Amino acid sequence: MKKRTNIRMSGLGGQGAVTSAHVMAMAANRDNKFSISNPFFGAEKRMAPAESYCRIGEERIYDRGELVYPDVIMVFHPQVITMQKSYTAPFYSGIRKGGVIIINSNSELLTDDDRAFLADLQVSVYTFDATALAMEVAGTELSTNMAMIGAVSGITKVVTLEALDLALQERFGKKFVASGGTASLDEAIKKKFAKKEQLLKKNMDTIRKSYEGAVVWAEKEKFAVAV
């Protein structure tokens, strides 16, 4: 059976979880892999629950819809955990043995029971302040999703930095509309920078710095996604 990585992204409206799945899928294609990305959300409004799924593999993928058993879970906002602003409860429901959870937070959010449950499944948890990293490198919290992309790529190696760079150029270098909310977010990001080239560079710089930090963590943890 060929290797495949299933990623579930849980966030809030306006954080770019949908865009993240698109970029990851496009990068996988650039790496000559197969991929499918799709969103799952209700009303398109800021701070409402929003999930997105990205499936990447070495064989053609036909699965669509909700990703029930992810190898990777990405939590874009603490409220996904603290207020259960998620379509999946608890947020780690379905995580496969040996998987990884990536959380954007500057504090500890898991309870002792959460940690015990995940430890039994040999699930690793990587918590880092993606929003602070985005502010530091790109100068805007709108690049938080770029930091999350860098983290998942650095830990899993499911796509390369070179492919991500090409995917960003394709995603932001020409008009692309996935939905009304996503299009609005893209325009908001673009207005933060004077030129499109600067947008691409700042986003890629954010991905690269997050990627490097995640690689260090993964090597220390001796982590490898079980698929």
Secondary structure, DSSP 8 states (H G I E B T S, - for coil): ---EEEEEEEEETTS-HHHHHHHHHHHHHHTT-EEEEEEEESS--TTSEEEEEEEEESS-----S--SS-SEEEE-STHHHHS--SSSSSTTTT--TT-EEEEE-SS----HHHHHHHHHTT-EEEEE-HHHHHHHHTSSGGGHHHHHHHHHHHHH-SS-HHHHHHHHHHHHHS---S-HHHHHHHHHHHHTSSSHHHHHHHHHHHHHHHHHHHHHHHHHHT-----
